[in-house]
Amino acid sequence: MSFRLFMGSFGNGVIVCNAAVMERGDYKQIAHISDAGNITWYVAPSSIPGDALLRIEHDADARRANFSADYDREAQQEPGRLYERVLKRMTTAELVSYLSGPKYRIPEALEKLKSFYLSRN
C-alpha cells in the first residue's frame, strides 16, 4: 500500500490522513488526535508504516503534555473559568455522567475533570 502522511489542524485537534489514497474526493482519514492527545483510529495502527506511526504517536504525546501543562496552569490561576470551559466542552452524556457522581469543590473537580478529559476520545 502506498502511504504519504498528512496531518492537518482544523480547530478540534488534528486529522491524520494518508495523502496517497483519495476517498470521496479527499485524503483517506486514518486517525484523529484530540487537543488532549487522545488518538481515535479509523484504520488498524498495524496498517500504518512504522515511521508514520511514530510521528502520529509523538504528536499525540506532545499534545497531551501541552494540554496537561496548560490545564494545570489555568487550574492554579483561574479555576472557575477553567471549570466552566471544560464543562462546556463535554457532551451531554458526559456531563450527565459527571454530574451524577459525587460533588467536589472546584480544585478537586478540576483534577477529576482533567483525568476524565484526558481519557476520552
C-alpha atoms as an extended CHARMM CRD file, in Angstrom:
* protein
*
       121  EXT
         1         1  MET       CA              0.0000000000        0.0000000000        0.0000000000  PROA      1               0.0000000000
         2         2  SER       CA              1.2480000000        3.4440000000       -0.8680000000  PROA      2               0.0000000000
         3         3  PHE       CA              1.4260000000        5.8100000000        2.0990000000  PROA      3               0.0000000000
         4         4  ARG       CA              2.0550000000        9.5410000000        2.4770000000  PROA      4               0.0000000000
         5         5  LEU       CA              1.3210000000       11.0240000000        5.8970000000  PROA      5               0.0000000000
         6         6  PHE       CA             -0.6990000000       14.2400000000        6.0530000000  PROA      6               0.0000000000
         7         7  MET       CA             -1.6580000000       15.8940000000        9.3310000000  PROA      7               0.0000000000
         8         8  GLY       CA             -3.9330000000       18.9350000000        9.3890000000  PROA      8               0.0000000000
         9         9  SER       CA             -5.2850000000       21.0260000000       12.2230000000  PROA      9               0.0000000000
        10        10  PHE       CA             -8.8610000000       22.1410000000       11.7540000000  PROA      10              0.0000000000
        11        11  GLY       CA             -9.6580000000       23.6130000000       15.1600000000  PROA      11              0.0000000000
        12        12  ASN       CA            -10.6820000000       20.4990000000       17.0420000000  PROA      12              0.0000000000
        13        13  GLY       CA             -7.4420000000       18.5710000000       17.0660000000  PROA      13              0.0000000000
        14        14  VAL       CA             -5.5230000000       17.0510000000       14.1810000000  PROA      14              0.0000000000
        15        15  ILE       CA             -6.9060000000       14.9920000000       11.3180000000  PROA      15              0.0000000000
        16        16  VAL       CA             -4.3910000000       12.3640000000       10.2260000000  PROA      16              0.0000000000
        17        17  CYS       CA             -4.6410000000       11.2030000000        6.6200000000  PROA      17              0.0000000000
        18        18  ASN       CA             -2.9530000000        9.0530000000        4.0200000000  PROA      18              0.0000000000
        19        19  ALA       CA             -2.4530000000       11.5670000000        1.2190000000  PROA      19              0.0000000000
        20        20  ALA       CA             -1.5480000000        8.7660000000       -1.1990000000  PROA      20              0.0000000000
        21        21  VAL       CA             -5.1500000000        7.4830000000       -1.1380000000  PROA      21              0.0000000000
        22        22  MET       CA             -8.1780000000        9.5120000000       -2.1830000000  PROA      22              0.0000000000
        23        23  GLU       CA            -11.5840000000        8.7390000000       -0.7280000000  PROA      23              0.0000000000
        24        24  ARG       CA            -14.7120000000       10.6860000000       -1.7640000000  PROA      24              0.0000000000
        25        25  GLY       CA            -12.5240000000       13.4480000000       -3.2120000000  PROA      25              0.0000000000
        26        26  ASP       CA            -10.3180000000       13.8780000000       -0.1390000000  PROA      26              0.0000000000
        27        27  TYR       CA             -7.3440000000       12.2170000000        1.5250000000  PROA      27              0.0000000000
        28        28  LYS       CA             -8.2090000000        8.9940000000        3.3420000000  PROA      28              0.0000000000
        29        29  GLN       CA             -8.6070000000        9.7490000000        7.0470000000  PROA      29              0.0000000000
        30        30  ILE       CA             -6.7420000000        7.2830000000        9.2340000000  PROA      30              0.0000000000
        31        31  ALA       CA             -6.9940000000        8.9030000000       12.6840000000  PROA      31              0.0000000000
        32        32  HSD       CA             -7.9080000000       11.9370000000       14.7230000000  PROA      32              0.0000000000
        33        33  ILE       CA             -5.7830000000       13.3590000000       17.5570000000  PROA      33              0.0000000000
        34        34  SER       CA             -7.7740000000       15.3920000000       20.0750000000  PROA      34              0.0000000000
        35        35  ASP       CA             -6.4630000000       18.5730000000       21.6690000000  PROA      35              0.0000000000
        36        36  ALA       CA             -5.7960000000       16.4500000000       24.7680000000  PROA      36              0.0000000000
        37        37  GLY       CA             -3.6820000000       13.9680000000       22.7840000000  PROA      37              0.0000000000
        38        38  ASN       CA             -6.1740000000       11.1110000000       22.5050000000  PROA      38              0.0000000000
        39        39  ILE       CA             -5.9950000000        9.1590000000       19.2510000000  PROA      39              0.0000000000
        40        40  THR       CA             -9.1110000000        7.7950000000       17.5700000000  PROA      40              0.0000000000
        41        41  TRP       CA             -8.0350000000        5.3200000000       14.9180000000  PROA      41              0.0000000000
        42        42  TYR       CA            -10.0940000000        4.8660000000       11.7440000000  PROA      42              0.0000000000
        43        43  VAL       CA             -7.7740000000        2.1240000000       10.4640000000  PROA      43              0.0000000000
        44        44  ALA       CA             -5.7260000000       -0.5060000000       12.2610000000  PROA      44              0.0000000000
        45        45  PRO       CA             -2.4900000000        1.1000000000       13.5210000000  PROA      45              0.0000000000
        46        46  SER       CA             -0.6670000000       -2.0190000000       12.2940000000  PROA      46              0.0000000000
        47        47  SER       CA             -1.5010000000       -0.9520000000        8.7150000000  PROA      47              0.0000000000
        48        48  ILE       CA              0.4910000000        2.2920000000        9.1010000000  PROA      48              0.0000000000
        49        49  PRO       CA              4.2360000000        2.3500000000        8.2940000000  PROA      49              0.0000000000
        50        50  GLY       CA              6.4370000000        2.4680000000       11.3950000000  PROA      50              0.0000000000
        51        51  ASP       CA              7.9150000000        5.9360000000       10.8280000000  PROA      51              0.0000000000
        52        52  ALA       CA              4.4580000000        7.4670000000       10.2750000000  PROA      52              0.0000000000
        53        53  LEU       CA              3.0560000000        5.6530000000       13.3080000000  PROA      53              0.0000000000
        54        54  LEU       CA              5.8640000000        7.0270000000       15.4740000000  PROA      54              0.0000000000
        55        55  ARG       CA              5.2030000000       10.5650000000       14.2080000000  PROA      55              0.0000000000
        56        56  ILE       CA              1.4740000000       10.2650000000       14.9520000000  PROA      56              0.0000000000
        57        57  GLU       CA              2.1310000000        8.9180000000       18.4490000000  PROA      57              0.0000000000
        58        58  HSD       CA              4.7730000000       11.5970000000       19.0850000000  PROA      58              0.0000000000
        59        59  ASP       CA              2.3170000000       14.3440000000       18.0820000000  PROA      59              0.0000000000
        60        60  ALA       CA             -0.3110000000       12.8490000000       20.4010000000  PROA      60              0.0000000000
        61        61  ASP       CA              2.1830000000       12.6550000000       23.2880000000  PROA      61              0.0000000000
        62        62  ALA       CA              3.2300000000       16.2890000000       22.7450000000  PROA      62              0.0000000000
        63        63  ARG       CA             -0.4140000000       17.4400000000       22.6350000000  PROA      63              0.0000000000
        64        64  ARG       CA             -1.1540000000       15.5240000000       25.8450000000  PROA      64              0.0000000000
        65        65  ALA       CA              1.8340000000       17.1100000000       27.6240000000  PROA      65              0.0000000000
        66        66  ASN       CA              0.9090000000       20.6170000000       26.4160000000  PROA      66              0.0000000000
        67        67  PHE       CA             -2.7370000000       20.1390000000       27.3370000000  PROA      67              0.0000000000
        68        68  SER       CA             -1.8130000000       18.8890000000       30.7950000000  PROA      68              0.0000000000
        69        69  ALA       CA              0.6010000000       21.7730000000       31.4530000000  PROA      69              0.0000000000
        70        70  ASP       CA             -1.8790000000       24.3870000000       30.2140000000  PROA      70              0.0000000000
        71        71  TYR       CA             -4.6690000000       22.8040000000       32.2480000000  PROA      71              0.0000000000
        72        72  ASP       CA             -2.5930000000       22.7610000000       35.4400000000  PROA      72              0.0000000000
        73        73  ARG       CA             -1.5050000000       26.3810000000       34.9520000000  PROA      73              0.0000000000
        74        74  GLU       CA             -5.0690000000       27.5640000000       34.3640000000  PROA      74              0.0000000000
        75        75  ALA       CA             -6.3230000000       25.4760000000       37.3150000000  PROA      75              0.0000000000
        76        76  GLN       CA             -3.9540000000       27.4640000000       39.5350000000  PROA      76              0.0000000000
        77        77  GLN       CA             -4.6610000000       30.8750000000       38.0140000000  PROA      77              0.0000000000
        78        78  GLU       CA             -8.3510000000       30.8040000000       37.0470000000  PROA      78              0.0000000000
        79        79  PRO       CA            -10.0200000000       27.6370000000       38.3760000000  PROA      79              0.0000000000
        80        80  GLY       CA            -13.6110000000       28.8560000000       37.9650000000  PROA      80              0.0000000000
        81        81  ARG       CA            -13.0700000000       29.8470000000       34.3560000000  PROA      81              0.0000000000
        82        82  LEU       CA            -11.3710000000       26.5320000000       33.5680000000  PROA      82              0.0000000000
        83        83  TYR       CA            -14.1730000000       24.5750000000       35.2420000000  PROA      83              0.0000000000
        84        84  GLU       CA            -16.7630000000       26.4020000000       33.1190000000  PROA      84              0.0000000000
        85        85  ARG       CA            -14.7640000000       25.9170000000       29.8940000000  PROA      85              0.0000000000
        86        86  VAL       CA            -14.2580000000       22.1870000000       30.4640000000  PROA      86              0.0000000000
        87        87  LEU       CA            -17.9100000000       21.5980000000       31.3140000000  PROA      87              0.0000000000
        88        88  LYS       CA            -18.9520000000       23.4160000000       28.1170000000  PROA      88              0.0000000000
        89        89  ARG       CA            -16.7570000000       21.0900000000       26.0310000000  PROA      89              0.0000000000
        90        90  MET       CA            -18.3240000000       17.9250000000       27.4170000000  PROA      90              0.0000000000
        91        91  THR       CA            -21.0610000000       16.1200000000       25.5240000000  PROA      91              0.0000000000
        92        92  THR       CA            -24.4720000000       15.9390000000       27.1530000000  PROA      92              0.0000000000
        93        93  ALA       CA            -23.9080000000       12.2710000000       28.0490000000  PROA      93              0.0000000000
        94        94  GLU       CA            -20.5080000000       13.0720000000       29.5890000000  PROA      94              0.0000000000
        95        95  LEU       CA            -21.9510000000       15.9740000000       31.5510000000  PROA      95              0.0000000000
        96        96  VAL       CA            -24.8270000000       13.8650000000       32.9130000000  PROA      96              0.0000000000
        97        97  SER       CA            -22.3680000000       11.1300000000       33.9050000000  PROA      97              0.0000000000
        98        98  TYR       CA            -20.0940000000       13.6470000000       35.6190000000  PROA      98              0.0000000000
        99        99  LEU       CA            -22.8960000000       15.4900000000       37.4150000000  PROA      99              0.0000000000
       100       100  SER       CA            -24.4670000000       12.2640000000       38.6750000000  PROA      100             0.0000000000
       101       101  GLY       CA            -21.2720000000       11.4780000000       40.6080000000  PROA      101             0.0000000000
       102       102  PRO       CA            -20.1800000000       12.9140000000       43.9390000000  PROA      102             0.0000000000
       103       103  LYS       CA            -19.9680000000       16.6920000000       44.2980000000  PROA      103             0.0000000000
       104       104  TYR       CA            -16.4900000000       18.1780000000       44.5570000000  PROA      104             0.0000000000
       105       105  ARG       CA            -15.0100000000       21.5240000000       45.4280000000  PROA      105             0.0000000000
       106       106  ILE       CA            -13.5860000000       23.2390000000       42.3250000000  PROA      106             0.0000000000
       107       107  PRO       CA             -9.9000000000       22.1800000000       42.7990000000  PROA      107             0.0000000000
       108       108  GLU       CA            -10.8820000000       18.5220000000       43.2770000000  PROA      108             0.0000000000
       109       109  ALA       CA            -13.4170000000       18.7230000000       40.4550000000  PROA      109             0.0000000000
       110       110  LEU       CA            -10.8030000000       20.1640000000       38.0940000000  PROA      110             0.0000000000
       111       111  GLU       CA             -8.4210000000       17.2940000000       38.8370000000  PROA      111             0.0000000000
       112       112  LYS       CA            -11.2120000000       14.7590000000       38.2150000000  PROA      112             0.0000000000
       113       113  LEU       CA            -12.2450000000       16.5380000000       35.0070000000  PROA      113             0.0000000000
       114       114  LYS       CA             -8.6350000000       16.5510000000       33.7960000000  PROA      114             0.0000000000
       115       115  SER       CA             -8.4040000000       12.7690000000       34.2160000000  PROA      115             0.0000000000
       116       116  PHE       CA            -11.7670000000       12.3320000000       32.5330000000  PROA      116             0.0000000000
       117       117  TYR       CA            -10.9180000000       14.6630000000       29.6400000000  PROA      117             0.0000000000
       118       118  LEU       CA             -7.5160000000       13.0600000000       29.0290000000  PROA      118             0.0000000000
       119       119  SER       CA             -9.1220000000        9.6300000000       28.8140000000  PROA      119             0.0000000000
       120       120  ARG       CA            -11.8470000000       10.4970000000       26.3090000000  PROA      120             0.0000000000
       121       121  ASN       CA            -11.5200000000       10.3410000000       22.5360000000  PROA      121             0.0000000000
